[in-house]
């Protein structure tokens, strides 16, 4: 028995099987964790787009309430752009686009008004892709998220 205990104390390191088992377990954990983290990041970007869209609509509403913008500025083919909101002081700057680090939304993204609803069209930094195309404030505020293209 003493020889066997002494033999156990002299063992140093891990066998190849033990190392392979650890690598397999780490691989399984990584296979589960990476997609989950990716979904969390995508959801946070979508939530940031929605919050920015609501911020822009509220800035346009404030501009209308103050009298800087009139109803005619929002109706028909008329709209108020992000750049106009910045120039009038209702936004400090064109909001950052969460999908592109260091870039802002396209400055011609716009707010229009249809009856009693404000609608936003929000483009990425170069205008090649719209996140929201004439989406109403009520749709942005609802529990169901508008589908982003």
C-alpha positions as CSV (number, residue, x, y, z in Angstrom):
1,X,0.0,0.0,0.0
2,X,2.9,2.4,0.8
3,X,4.4,1.8,-2.5
4,X,1.2,2.6,-4.3
5,X,0.7,5.9,-2.3
6,X,4.3,6.8,-3.0
7,X,3.7,6.1,-6.7
8,X,0.7,8.4,-6.7
9,X,2.7,11.2,-5.1
10,X,5.4,10.9,-7.7
11,X,3.0,11.4,-10.6
12,X,3.5,14.8,-12.2
13,X,1.5,16.4,-15.1
14,X,-1.6,15.3,-16.9
15,X,-2.1,12.4,-19.3
16,X,-3.0,13.1,-23.0
17,X,-6.6,11.8,-22.4
18,X,-7.1,14.3,-19.5
19,X,-5.8,17.1,-21.7
20,X,-8.1,16.1,-24.5
21,X,-11.1,16.0,-22.2
22,X,-10.3,19.5,-21.0
23,X,-10.0,20.8,-24.5
24,X,-13.3,19.2,-25.6
25,X,-15.1,20.7,-22.6
26,X,-13.7,24.2,-23.3
27,X,-14.7,23.8,-27.0
28,X,-18.3,22.9,-25.9
29,X,-18.5,25.9,-23.6
30,X,-17.1,28.2,-26.4
31,X,-19.6,26.8,-28.9
32,X,-22.5,27.7,-26.6
33,X,-21.2,31.1,-25.3
34,X,-20.1,32.7,-28.6
35,X,-23.5,32.7,-30.3
36,X,-25.2,33.8,-27.1
37,X,-22.9,36.8,-26.8
38,X,-23.4,37.7,-30.5
39,X,-27.1,37.8,-30.0
40,X,-26.8,40.1,-27.0
41,X,-24.6,42.5,-28.9
42,X,-27.1,42.5,-31.9
43,X,-30.0,43.2,-29.5
44,X,-28.2,46.0,-27.8
45,X,-27.4,47.7,-31.2
46,X,-31.1,47.3,-32.2
47,X,-32.2,48.9,-28.9
48,X,-29.7,51.7,-29.4
49,X,-31.1,52.4,-32.9
50,X,-34.6,52.5,-31.5
51,X,-33.6,54.9,-28.7
52,X,-31.8,57.2,-31.1
53,X,-34.8,57.2,-33.4
54,X,-37.1,58.2,-30.4
55,X,-34.5,60.9,-29.4
56,X,-34.6,62.4,-32.9
57,X,-38.4,62.3,-33.1
58,X,-38.6,64.1,-29.7
59,X,-36.1,66.7,-30.9
60,X,-38.3,67.4,-33.9
61,X,-41.4,67.6,-31.7
62,X,-39.6,70.1,-29.5
63,X,-38.7,72.1,-32.6
64,X,-42.3,72.2,-33.7
65,X,-43.5,73.2,-30.2
66,X,-41.0,76.0,-30.0
67,X,-42.1,77.3,-33.4
68,X,-38.8,76.7,-35.2
69,X,-40.5,74.1,-37.5
70,X,-44.0,74.4,-38.8
71,X,-46.5,71.7,-39.7
72,X,-45.7,72.4,-43.4
73,X,-42.1,71.4,-42.6
74,X,-43.2,67.9,-41.8
75,X,-46.0,67.1,-44.3
76,X,-46.1,65.9,-47.8
77,X,-42.7,65.7,-49.4
78,X,-41.3,68.1,-46.7
79,X,-39.3,66.7,-43.8
80,X,-36.9,67.8,-41.1
81,X,-33.4,66.3,-41.5
82,X,-30.9,65.4,-38.8
83,X,-28.7,68.2,-40.0
84,X,-31.6,70.8,-39.6
85,X,-32.1,69.6,-36.0
86,X,-28.4,70.0,-35.3
87,X,-28.3,73.4,-36.9
88,X,-31.4,74.6,-34.9
89,X,-29.8,73.4,-31.7
90,X,-32.2,70.5,-30.9
91,X,-29.5,68.0,-31.2
92,X,-25.9,68.6,-30.2
93,X,-24.6,66.5,-33.1
94,X,-25.9,63.8,-35.5
95,X,-26.2,60.7,-33.2
96,X,-23.6,58.0,-33.5
97,X,-24.6,54.9,-35.5
98,X,-24.2,51.9,-33.1
99,X,-23.6,49.5,-36.0
100,X,-20.6,51.4,-37.2
101,X,-18.0,52.5,-34.6
102,X,-17.0,56.1,-34.9
103,X,-19.6,56.9,-37.6
104,X,-22.8,58.9,-37.4
105,X,-26.2,58.4,-39.0
106,X,-26.5,59.9,-42.4
107,X,-27.4,63.6,-41.9
108,X,-30.3,63.5,-44.4
109,X,-32.1,61.0,-42.2
110,X,-35.5,62.6,-41.7
111,X,-38.6,63.1,-39.6
112,X,-42.0,63.6,-41.4
113,X,-45.5,63.8,-40.0
114,X,-48.5,61.9,-41.2
115,X,-51.8,63.0,-39.6
116,X,-50.9,63.0,-35.9
117,X,-47.9,60.6,-36.2
118,X,-44.3,61.5,-36.5
119,X,-42.4,59.1,-38.8
120,X,-38.7,58.6,-39.0
121,X,-36.5,57.4,-41.8
122,X,-33.0,56.6,-40.4
123,X,-30.0,55.8,-42.7
124,X,-26.6,54.4,-41.9
125,X,-23.5,56.6,-42.1
126,X,-23.3,56.8,-45.9
127,X,-27.0,56.6,-46.8
128,X,-26.8,53.2,-48.4
129,X,-29.0,51.3,-45.9
130,X,-32.1,52.4,-44.0
131,X,-32.6,51.1,-40.5
132,X,-36.1,52.5,-40.3
133,X,-38.2,53.6,-43.3
134,X,-41.1,55.9,-42.2
135,X,-41.6,54.1,-38.9
136,X,-44.0,55.8,-36.5
137,X,-43.2,56.8,-32.9
138,X,-46.0,54.5,-31.7
139,X,-44.4,51.5,-33.5
140,X,-41.0,52.4,-31.9
141,X,-42.6,52.6,-28.5
142,X,-44.6,49.3,-28.8
143,X,-43.4,46.0,-27.3
144,X,-42.9,44.5,-30.7
145,X,-39.7,45.9,-32.3
146,X,-40.0,47.1,-35.8
147,X,-38.2,44.9,-38.2
148,X,-34.9,46.4,-39.3
149,X,-33.9,45.5,-42.8
